[in-house]
Amino acid sequence: MRLTVFLILISVSQVFGGKLYSQITELSLNLKNATVQQVLDEIEEQSEFYFLYSSKLIDINRMVDIEVENRKIDEILNQVFAGTGVNFAVMDRQILLSPMEISPPSSQFVVNGKVTGIDGVGLPGVNISIKGALTGVITDMEGNYTIQVDNPEVILVFSYVGYVSQEIQVGAQQTIDVQLLVDVTSLDEIVVIGYGTQKKVNLTGAVSDVDFVDLANKPGSNLLQSLQGEVAGIFVTSPGGQPGVDRGNIRIRGIGTFDNPDPLVIIDGVTVDLTDLSALNPNDVKSVSVLKDAASAAIYGSRAANGVILVTTKEGKKGSTSIRYDSYFGSQQATILPNLLNAEDYAMLANEARVNSGNAPYFSSDQIALMMNDDPFDGFDNVNWVNKTFNSAPISSHTLSFNGGTERLSTQLSVGYLNQDGIMIGSGSERFNFRGRIDFDVKDWFSVGLNINGYLTDTKNLAEGVGGQDNSIMRRLARTPPSAPVKYENGNYFVEFEDVPGYSTIISPLRLASRGYLSNEANRLISSIYGEFNVIEGLKLKTQVSYNFRNIDTERWVDHEVIENDDGVVLADNGFNRLTNTQLDNEQYQFEAFLTYTKLLAENHDINAIVGYSFYHDQGQNIQAYGEALPNNKIHVLDAATANFSVSGSAFETALNSVFGRVNYAYKSKYLVEGNIRYDGSSRFNKENRWGLFPSLSFGWRISEESFMSSLEFIDNLKLRGSWGRLGNQNINNYYPYSQTYDVGQNYLFGNASNPILTSGIAVTTIANDAITWETTESIDFGMDATLLKGLDLSFDYFIKTTKDVLLQLPIPATLGDVNAPFQNAGEIQNKGWEGIVNYRNHIGQLFFNVGFNVSNVKNKIIDLRGEEFYPTNRIHTEGEPFGAWYGYNTIGIFQSQEDIDAAPFQHAQTAPGDIQYADLSGPDGVPDNVINSYDRTIIGNNFPEYVYGFNADLDFKGFDLKIFFQGVKNVDVYSSQTGEHTGNTSYVNWTKEWLNRWTPENPSKDYPRLRNNWDQNEVVSDFWLHDGSYLRLKNLELGYTLPKSITSRVGIDMVRIYIGGQNLLTWTKVKNYDPERIDSEIRNEFYPQLKIYQVGINCQF
Amino acid sequence: MKTKISIYLIGIIALLGCEKELDTVNPNEISQDSFWSSPNDAELALAGVYDAIQDISLFGGRFREFDGYGGIGYYNWNTDALTITEGGSTPETNEYLLIWLGHYTVVNRANTVIYNTESVEDLSETRSSQIIAEARFLRALAYLDLTFLYRDVPLILKDLQFSERFVSKKAQEEIKTAILDDADFAAENLPDQWSGGDQGRVDKWGALALKARANLYFGNWDEAAEAALEIIESGKFGLYDDFSELFLESGQGSVESIFAVRFETGLGEGESFSGTYKRVTQGTLRVLPEYVNSFYCSDGLPIDQSPLYDPADSLNNRDPRLEATILHSGELWINGNEVFNTNSPTGFDIQKYQRNVLGYYYDGPQDFMVFRYADVLLMRAEALIEMNQLTQEVYDLINEVRQRPSVNMPIIEDVEGSGLAQNQLREIVRHERLAEFGFEGLRFFDIKRWGIVQEVYEFIKYHNRLYDSGKTEVWPIPQTEVDNNPNLEQHPEWL
């Protein structure tokens, strides 16, 4: 029987040579009284051959003697298996052993079928054996098999390396199609690590990996956010669901730096950035590894202190060709939108705020009546601006990929298109991804490859952004009175209430969105080429050169807006239309070369070593040009501008030079030791402080391999590990922090009064610090990994991460003038925490399930700030407290009577019943002084969650699959004030519905204070405005069905799966009106809402 | 073959391992190491000091609106300034920090010039001392505001190193000395006039005007009168005939202007106070009716005494400076002939320095006069009155201001009479300042030094103004300054 088997190994990037290998390789063996297994092991050790066989079919315990010198593999195997009925087939380095004779055809019937993976693609080389017998078959190239069985009681066992075995009783079935699930708990699992791969069981560092075979079924537009809840120890915050602007932040094991806490991101060995991670097509990704401790990350030295994310993309498969199409369509809406007051209620509260402040009310009762009638053109109306600003919006994604290869050449090509409209007016994005990867084995000892990854994004945004500015849409959403009509009868946007003092500039969200835009076109190319040489046996040299390019063109346009009311009076005229074009060019190149040495020194002593060199260079420039007064609002080119031209530009350059190495030693796969070192030089520091050394050391002990554990059969694997290491961070957003410079452009006008001359001026605008150097993070990690009962995985890590010499832009006195503070190596921050993962995988008959839970806890503390305190908006960095904790006054409640006020510490001269009562905690002498002042401020809440967790359940049953994924955070506070949550301090601002329950003499509310204009006292930063931001969210729910092969194969399709699903479908939280998931610095409710998406999709493969 | 290639490659790698590619140079800015070597470097740094006084927290924006604190206008919009005048502010109110910061930017940039200029080779001794004098003038100008707003503040008179940044407060007396020293130095070292491309720099007369103002503020009547007299006797300045035009672009650089902060559109050097936009002024400050009422009728009598006053046509027969100072609904203003469309709740807007052409709010072209001749005349008059030297000169000085051709108000002798007592003349000069300098940013300083802040605030009925004893007069050290500087203590009024 001839079998042609091509084996696809999971996760191993192997350099395959040609048939030549078996023809040129000669081996010498001298084994007496050895088992067949020992002989095969010896051959595997001496050569690159490896054997595929089932020990049920081949008697490997048979004793043989063999003595050969410089013989080819065929000859040796002929000698070993002479007369035993074992056939062997040598394919390149793989040797398949199978019984010469299949069991005699005495059986009563034939069973056939196809074995596929979860993606529906046939698996070649799967063992199908009859339980309890020594007979079996192997699937062919397409995964088909035929086996003859004696009777229906026979149980077939389907087994395959890296997959969960399945047993099926034949019964009456003549066709048994089987789908095998990848065994993620497999002890053979390979994990991508820095500059290589490692067997998971041999890991001594803290590495989490996410297999995208699973995540591909989680249709999201943003890979970065897909990691939320999937990996223990990371925390992802999201700026909302704005298409193309939803990158988000990721924190690996807390936060240890003040400036840029982004992790290092590497795609296929190429240094990229976090934006690339979110713009990558998730369908192109094979796996993501997150390096969390110093042991795993020290090989990246000075850039690894915030953790490292390694992305591996899909590569071509040899020997087969396939076309795959993945697509989904969805409908998006906001998870929650604020419930703001209608016009009548708004007018009542606005009047009340005015009257409480001793002013005349804004609106008369006649005007309120005009609001609530049906005439939109009588000067007043009742408009729900939230409904006008948000709509449900479609999203669709298409990916077409081509995969294939011959023995020496393999290719993966794909194109992807994502079209995502925004739920908010004036927003939306399109993305086009393309990718090509070629791996070419030119010679047995030399292979090359090319990897190109690119994307184009076209994002439409509002001219003044979503939030954070007075004319940003989320602020206008709440600051446009619901009593304002949308438009005049003449079609112009409504601008002012004629008889309402102070209401003269209504900029509604619709008016704002109609008068300009900010469009952003980004092109990105990430490309690399590599060559790999086998220098001598065991020693490989890999070199990789990469070139990345990014170009971002932004165009900001503001219309010339002229608004007349119905009487023809011009109410608004902004003078000119305005156009700003900005172009950013950024290119990086990287050169890396490293030698990898792998050797089994003597029996049981396994050594792996890497030594390498890396150079990385990043440079960029931007140019901005501006002009005004274009002939009309349709021409958007600067050539047409006629006034107020201005141009500006800047450039930067940064370089990193490094050598690195790693030694890995394992004794009997039982005792593991690993050391890493990297020596980095950075252009960001001056010569004296430029170089840094970043070592790490880690140990592992696989207790389960000890003989004393062998009796505990339920333990498949048990490993303890510990690591120590030092990492660096140089990632400050300033490329030349050590050199004191004068900034140009500080110009003035001299000369004749009517015709002045622009005279150049300079000044210090940023203070430099020439002693600046690396931030250093020391990290200790203790971990435990266990696999029990063949399906229960447990993992636990405890870590302490201490960052010293933290670069701080310590706040400087304003008496230095309007200058940026310099960076100083001044701080120390500690992150302590633990991570736990439980995963259980099994099946009940045909129902396969996998349930998992992960949780992480991080306690963050600032150890040293040189006695300084500083105050990012509404927060504080101070010694002994968590990073950026919320800082303000403690509140006691709301004053209900003048007697309460008189009895309480002095609050403010104008405090009256209904105002917030603050607690008197301290005073100038450190003790309460019976006066509320800045000494009474204290830590009022957490800005980062104490716990981040996720749990998932995946079920498969006869073609149906169900995936449920929950994610949550616990013990975090969110701050929200002003936008919809305020005491009336700012006119125009509408209130959320809850404010109907504000304090009034008739309604002595304990929840909301009285309204008042022009008074800060109820608005100062206090715990009154802080809310428990814990949430639990059904992030993803998906139900899929894979059509039976018997149907699809008739039309030549390998696999078709259809699914329905949704994201962010349910949320449990105490936060009202706004989504609890937000970027960690957000203090107003001004982020783009998070999205709830319903979708249908299809995956198919030809 | 493969060994050769491999060795070759390893060789290349070894060669690459050098350091020079890590030496990068900032392409965007000028390195300090190579600076202060040529005369032009000192000029560049000096222009940087002038640049700082254009800031929006100083003459680029705030000062045109400063008279809201002085009680002749109020802040119609919800700004920090409104909160301050209504008594609701705290040391955290941002306005206090912005104005503080803007002034200290001037101080530090000036200090850099004052300290480094002497070391520049090839710079003539004359120009060197002029540059230092210009910088010291600007520094003194900043400190005069600082000490008048915040009283005791850190006094920085050197090129402050980063390690010396925690400066403590100094008593106002020391700050006063420093201001007067700077003004003296500037007056002694600056030329009589600048020509060509140097016009617009402060000259000797600007320095003397500062000297007069500082001495007047500090009650050194003798020195104030002396400095003002020197300017008057120079004969270089006079009153510009058209009071209204004086505050337009066409009135820039006039015979009355002693020192102005320069602005121009389209060069990145615009101001943000003069915009008239959709037929309304863009400012946040509205003229109070109490101020409008304070202008006399054209017979020189207050409205409650003058027979010329017609409540039905209240703007008729008034001191012409009223019409030139304020805009009112229905006034022909846009392009000189179109109706102004006020949205001011009081019905009045500021006209001084207001553009009469429609244009965008920011990037305005209007210069702002820091010192003008009328001020010099009235400063000398006031100083003489306070010295009780009630000579004819006092009458002449005030009359000169009243008799500007376009103003032409009756002289003191004809209305109030002659041989007046000190307190009568004091009231006259104070009212003259009120009518002459409205919305030029001087009023708050005037009522403060006259000790009438409470009186003025309590007189205002139009809006909910609160006089908060001590706090209204002395601004707090901004809270972040107390937070960020361990050597800085809050004023007792604000604790």
Interface residues (C-beta under 8 A of the other chain):
Chain A: S357 G358 N359 K443 W445 F446 E496 P501 G502 S504 F533 N534 V535 I536 L541 T543 V569 V570 L571 A572 D573 N574 G575 F576 F591 A593 L595 Y613 F615 H617 A643 N644 F645 S646 S650 A651 F652 E653 T654 A655 L656 N657 V659 G681 S682 S683 K687 R690 Y735 Y736 S739 Q740 T741 Y742 D743 V744 G745 Q746 N747 Y748 L749 F750 G751 N752 A753 S754 P756 I757 L758 T759 S760 G761 I762 A763 V764 I767 A768 N769 P811 I812 P813 A814 T815 L816 G817 D818 V819 P822 G867 E868 E869 F870 Y871 H908 A909 Q910 P924 V931 N933 S934 N985 T986 S987 N1013 N1014 W1015 D1016 Q1017 V1020
Chain B: K2 T3 I5 S6 L9 I10 I13 L16 G17 E19 E21 L22 D23 T24 V25 N26 P27 N28 E29 I30 S31 Q32 D33 F35 E43 L44 A45 L46 A47 G48 V49 Y50 D51 A52 Q54 D55 N76 W77 N78 L82 T83 E86 G87 G88 S89 T90 P91 E92 T93 L97 W100 L101 G102 Y104 T105 V106 V107 N108 R109 T112 P154 I156 L160 F162 R165 F166 V167 G196 G197 D198 Q199 G200 R201 E249 Q252 G253 S257 A260 R262 F263 E264 T265 G266 L267 G268 E269 Y277 K278 R279 V280 N341 N343 P345 L358 G359 Y360 D363 D367 N464 L466 D468 P478 Q479 T480 E481 V482 D483 N484 N485 P486 L488 L495
